């Protein structure tokens, strides 16, 4: 099973996803600032993977403090900086809250670094186990010979391993239920075309990459049996943030009466938010739209708007699939009940 990041010796090993599919380069990161930079630059991305990376970054802070700083001082600096690295995915804050509690409980112990590392590894293992449960539960909802549409990357690369929405696809393929995966390219940085296609090809799963707005014609022709997407933050009423373009797919699915499933572990739910209106939306550099990967397509002087996420209303979601099962409407009651159960 592919793991996009793992601990080795005294450092974190992380697959640089900005170079895929052209180059498979593994980075060896020894300082928490390197991990924070990797999160901001999308070298590691996907809500669960961001949280796991941040957890390992805190272990690095305790084990490799800068000259003149104590491990405790380094951890406090790391916690503050990591919380600012990306605003939308709630898994980042969930993981840092867990790590901060370990820090507070053991800050005066000489084995602080070891305890933080053990917690980071536990977070990753729990994520993998949750993904495998999600895969089995979600595959059971798909019809035989399913043609599935997805956007962005929600596979092993976006998680501790296996994946959420793509984990369901992976499980369904192994169970012989899957016929085709349609992969939206996912503008502007092409996580679908680059990363999801790369993962599917590694396992021989049949796929077609399509321009994001070609999805409408696919629905019109009746060639989509289900939509599976990830979720970076889910509010109490079922509104959720995911990669820009998700809302459009939800509207299309509703128009054509195709099941639309949002897939995420319990750490992606944020019941402190009443609705999606409260979810912070990250806006990324204009150059990602104007000159993706250094190739400028827009004329000089053109400006761009580059929100990384949109918010899909809960009323468009057939079900949320998480490790405890499928959550169905009414979400304002079902989501809190599922998380407390």
C-alpha positions as MATLAB code, in Angstrom:
seq = 'XXXXXXXXXXXXXXXXXXXXXXXXXXXXXXXXXXXXXXXXXXXXXXXXXXXXXXXXXXXXXXXXXXXXXXXXXXXXXXXXXXXXXXXXXXXXXXXXXXXXXXXXXXXXXXXXXXXXXXXXXXXXXXXXXXXXXXXXXXXXXXXXXXXXXXXXXXXXXXXXXXXXXXXXXXXXXXXXXXXXXXXXXXXXXXXXXXXXXXXXXXXXXXXXXXXXXXXXXXXXXXXXXXXXXXXXXXXXXXXXXXXXXXXXXXXXXXXXXXXXXXXXXXXXXXXXXXXXXXXXXXXXXXXXXXXXXXXXXXXXXXXXXXXXXXXXXXXXXXXXXXXXXXXXXXXXXXXXXXXXX';
ca = [
       0.000    0.000    0.000;
       1.293    3.429   -0.952;
       1.974    5.741    1.969;
       2.736    9.304    0.866;
       4.628   10.022    4.063;
       6.285    7.978    6.798;
       8.854    8.244    9.552;
      12.342    6.833    9.012;
      15.103    7.015   11.622;
      15.096   10.618   12.812;
      13.175   12.321   10.009;
       9.999   12.406    7.918;
      10.015   11.000    4.385;
       7.445   12.662    2.126;
       6.532   12.179   -1.535;
       6.652   15.510   -3.401;
       3.265   15.528   -5.111;
       3.998   18.648   -7.127;
       6.355   16.577   -9.301;
       3.929   13.744  -10.076;
       3.413   12.119  -12.522;
       6.686   13.200  -14.135;
       9.008   12.385  -11.262;
       8.699   10.335   -8.058;
      10.881   12.255   -5.604;
      10.907   11.515   -1.887;
      11.902   14.378    0.401;
      13.694   13.833    3.692;
      12.558   16.493    6.133;
      14.342   17.009    9.462;
      12.865   20.306   10.628;
       9.281   21.325   11.221;
       9.659   24.420    9.030;
      10.339   22.147    6.058;
       7.068   20.317    6.681;
       5.144   23.599    7.028;
       6.615   24.757    3.711;
       5.682   21.438    2.068;
       2.070   21.852    3.261;
       1.824   25.386    1.898;
       3.423   24.452   -1.435;
       1.103   21.422   -1.946;
       3.993   18.979   -1.824;
       1.701   17.212    0.608;
      -2.038   17.834    0.185;
      -5.377   16.289    0.973;
      -7.038   17.032    4.299;
      -6.055   13.838    6.197;
      -2.481   13.875    4.855;
      -2.062   17.535    5.841;
      -3.088   16.694    9.400;
      -0.707   13.729    9.548;
       2.163   15.797    8.172;
       1.545   18.507   10.756;
       1.561   15.891   13.518;
       4.955   14.627   12.380;
       6.179   18.235   12.175;
       5.536   18.673   15.882;
       7.542   15.532   16.621;
      10.379   17.024   14.577;
      10.150   20.262   16.558;
      10.672   18.420   19.822;
      13.469   16.238   18.486;
      15.380   18.888   16.493;
      15.107   22.267   18.235;
      17.141   25.149   16.855;
      20.279   26.225   18.766;
      19.324   28.344   21.735;
      15.782   26.969   21.978;
      14.395   24.263   24.202;
      12.211   21.502   22.702;
       9.273   23.096   24.490;
       9.902   26.494   22.905;
      10.307   24.902   19.483;
       7.018   23.037   19.829;
       5.121   26.188   20.729;
       6.552   27.994   17.708;
       5.676   25.052   15.471;
       2.111   24.813   16.755;
       1.448   28.485   16.088;
       2.959   28.415   12.585;
       1.379   25.132   11.496;
      -2.099   26.354   12.424;
      -1.647   29.117    9.840;
      -0.328   26.895    7.035;
      -3.706   26.150    5.366;
      -7.063   27.416    6.663;
      -9.813   25.235    5.181;
      -9.055   21.588    6.041;
     -10.192   20.972    9.606;
      -8.062   17.802    9.868;
      -5.013   20.042   10.288;
      -6.429   21.620   13.432;
      -7.834   18.321   14.709;
      -4.413   16.654   14.467;
      -2.610   19.615   16.035;
      -5.098   19.633   18.919;
      -4.264   15.992   19.600;
      -0.548   16.679   19.408;
      -0.845   19.733   21.637;
      -2.545   17.650   24.321;
       0.344   15.164   24.284;
       2.745   18.102   24.485;
       0.935   19.608   27.476;
       0.721   16.264   29.275;
       4.415   15.411   28.804;
       6.229   18.678   28.174;
       8.586   18.244   31.122;
       9.551   14.662   30.315;
      12.871   13.822   28.636;
      11.059   11.514   26.181;
       8.720   14.256   24.894;
       9.909   13.780   21.315;
       9.297   10.037   21.442;
       5.790   10.523   22.808;
       4.921   13.050   20.129;
       6.273   10.751   17.444;
       4.228    7.842   18.769;
       1.077    9.977   18.650;
       1.782   11.102   15.075;
       2.245    7.495   13.998;
      -0.958    6.563   15.819;
      -2.859    9.283   13.933;
      -1.611    7.875   10.628;
      -2.455    4.277   11.494;
      -5.925    5.286   12.659;
      -6.465    7.136    9.393;
      -5.488    4.106    7.323;
      -7.816    1.860    9.330;
     -10.660    4.366    8.948;
     -10.057    4.575    5.195;
     -10.230    0.820    4.815;
     -13.564    0.746    6.678;
     -14.824    3.613    4.529;
     -13.776    1.692    1.413;
     -15.807   -1.354    2.391;
     -18.874    0.639    3.453;
     -18.854    2.816    0.351;
     -18.275   -0.013   -2.105;
     -21.396   -1.699   -0.759;
     -23.462    1.317   -1.916;
     -22.334    1.103   -5.538;
     -24.231   -0.922   -8.162;
     -22.558   -3.748  -10.034;
     -20.635   -2.400  -12.998;
     -20.585    1.115  -11.549;
     -19.357    4.083  -13.571;
     -18.087    6.574  -11.024;
     -17.170   10.241  -11.372;
     -14.693   11.930   -9.025;
     -12.766   15.183   -8.716;
      -9.361   16.099   -7.289;
      -7.381   13.393   -5.488;
      -8.789   11.520   -2.517;
      -6.570    8.462   -2.639;
      -3.561    7.208   -0.744;
      -1.733   10.410   -1.695;
      -4.296   12.528    0.164;
      -4.413   10.397    3.313;
      -2.293    8.144    5.476;
      -2.881    5.407    2.893;
      -5.672    3.723    0.835;
      -7.824    6.863    0.502;
     -11.360    8.121    1.167;
     -13.465    8.554   -2.011;
     -10.722    6.931   -4.074;
     -10.423    4.294   -1.356;
     -14.020    3.310   -2.107;
     -13.155    3.128   -5.792;
     -10.094    1.018   -5.011;
     -12.142   -1.386   -2.856;
     -14.960   -1.600   -5.412;
     -12.442   -2.507   -8.115;
     -10.989   -5.292   -5.995;
     -14.509   -6.595   -5.382;
     -15.255   -6.662   -9.114;
     -17.997   -4.017   -8.925;
     -16.374   -1.202  -10.883;
     -16.605   -0.595  -14.626;
     -15.081    2.865  -15.141;
     -13.736    5.881  -13.239;
     -14.198    9.308  -14.773;
     -11.609   11.701  -13.360;
     -12.142   15.447  -13.576;
      -8.770   17.011  -14.357;
      -9.295   19.495  -11.480;
      -8.103   22.923  -12.519;
      -5.931   24.798  -11.956;
      -3.206   22.462  -10.618;
      -4.665   19.237  -12.034;
      -4.758   16.974   -8.995;
      -7.171   14.694  -10.847;
      -5.237   14.412  -14.096;
      -1.858   14.172  -12.374;
      -2.459   12.363   -9.101;
      -5.707   10.399   -9.282;
      -4.873    9.081  -12.742;
      -1.391    8.137  -11.492;
      -2.860    6.163   -8.577;
      -5.466    4.395  -10.706;
      -2.949    3.414  -13.363;
      -0.701    1.871  -10.707;
      -3.502   -0.599   -9.935;
      -4.792   -1.131  -13.450;
      -8.163    0.502  -12.735;
      -9.883    1.715  -15.948;
     -10.177    5.503  -16.159;
     -10.884    8.425  -18.404;
      -9.589   11.898  -17.573;
     -11.964   14.647  -18.674;
     -11.945   18.425  -18.698;
     -13.842   19.570  -15.619;
     -16.841   20.966  -17.497;
     -17.140   17.961  -19.794;
     -18.866   16.314  -16.826;
     -22.182   17.886  -17.843;
     -22.294   15.963  -21.111;
     -21.391   12.763  -19.304;
     -24.415   13.181  -17.014;
     -26.649   14.103  -19.941;
     -25.736   10.854  -21.685;
     -26.556    8.819  -18.570;
     -23.018    7.530  -18.164;
     -22.549    8.289  -14.439;
     -23.918    5.942  -11.784;
     -22.473    7.720   -8.735;
     -20.332   10.692   -7.782;
     -17.710   10.235   -5.064;
     -15.888   13.276   -3.695;
     -13.818   14.104   -0.638;
     -14.498   16.744    1.996;
     -12.063   19.051    3.752;
     -14.524   20.405    6.311;
     -18.136   19.435    6.978;
     -20.456   21.714    8.945;
     -23.179   20.516   11.288;
     -25.951   21.007    8.691;
     -24.125   18.992    6.009;
     -22.679   21.880    4.025;
     -19.093   20.986    3.162;
     -15.978   22.434    1.583;
     -14.075   20.505   -1.043;
     -11.939   21.197   -4.103;
     -13.274   23.960   -6.328;
     -15.667   22.442   -8.852;
     -17.338   20.069   -6.408;
     -20.445   22.235   -6.098;
     -20.964   22.115   -9.871;
     -20.848   18.301   -9.812;
     -23.373   18.226   -6.958;
     -25.805   20.391   -8.944;
     -25.375   18.192  -12.005;
     -25.909   15.038   -9.951;
     -29.093   16.455   -8.422;
     -30.398   17.511  -11.846;
     -29.809   14.016  -13.254;
     -30.823   12.107  -10.104;
     -27.422   10.494   -9.629;
     -26.299    9.636   -6.071;
     -23.754   12.157   -4.801;
     -21.607   10.899   -1.923;
     -19.157   12.964    0.117;
     -16.525   10.764    1.723;
     -14.394   11.676    4.723;
     -13.184   10.392    8.095;
     -14.770   11.677   11.290;
     -11.881   14.134   11.708;
     -13.235   16.129    8.736;
     -16.491   17.015   10.525;
     -16.650   20.344   12.334;
     -19.882   20.500   14.303;
     -18.805   23.815   15.845;
     -19.886   25.375   12.526;
     -23.618   25.639   11.970;
     -23.327   25.948    8.201;
     -20.908   26.212    5.314;
     -21.116   30.004    5.430;
     -18.678   29.821    8.349;
     -16.052   27.716    6.563;
     -12.938   29.768    5.672;
     -12.096   29.448    1.980;
      -8.426   29.493    1.067;
      -7.461   31.679   -1.885;
      -4.222   30.671   -3.547;
      -1.753   32.577   -5.757;
      -3.060   33.980   -9.053;
      -0.177   32.411  -10.955;
      -1.642   28.924  -10.418;
      -4.416   29.993  -12.821;
      -2.510   32.348  -15.101;
       0.669   30.298  -15.504;
       0.203   26.749  -14.193;
       3.499   24.904  -13.818;
       5.358   27.826  -15.357;
       3.437   27.807  -18.662;
       1.732   31.165  -19.045;
      -1.570   30.993  -20.958;
      -3.147   34.288  -19.936;
      -1.849   37.564  -21.404;
       0.455   39.722  -19.336;
      -1.562   42.056  -17.149;
      -4.490   39.686  -16.718;
      -5.601   39.044  -13.142;
      -7.080   35.859  -11.703;
      -9.289   34.731   -8.836;
      -8.148   31.415   -7.397;
     -10.298   29.992   -4.576;
      -9.006   26.521   -3.737;
     -12.370   25.278   -2.455;
     -16.092   25.781   -2.826;
     -18.961   24.929   -0.481;
     -21.626   22.404   -1.442;
     -24.979   22.678    0.399;
     -25.900   19.628    2.422;
     -29.247   19.381    0.632;
     -27.368   18.161   -2.459;
     -25.575   15.318   -0.647;
     -27.132   11.844   -0.840;
     -25.019   10.642    2.086;
     -21.762   11.228    3.893;
     -19.682    8.080    4.089;
     -17.358    7.880    7.082;
     -15.768    5.065    9.042;
     -18.854    4.598   11.263;
     -21.215    4.221    8.321;
     -23.333    6.286    5.941;
     -24.940    9.437    7.347;
     -28.165   10.510    5.682;
     -30.434   13.567    6.080;
     -31.536   15.382    8.142;
     -27.879   16.219    8.727;
     -28.288   18.738   11.518;
     -29.400   15.827   13.700;
     -27.701   12.872   11.988;
     -24.165   14.268   11.934;
     -23.889   15.064   15.680;
     -25.514   11.730   16.480;
     -23.068    9.801   14.274;
     -20.037   11.525   15.763;
     -21.162   10.947   19.343;
     -22.167    7.337   18.776;
];
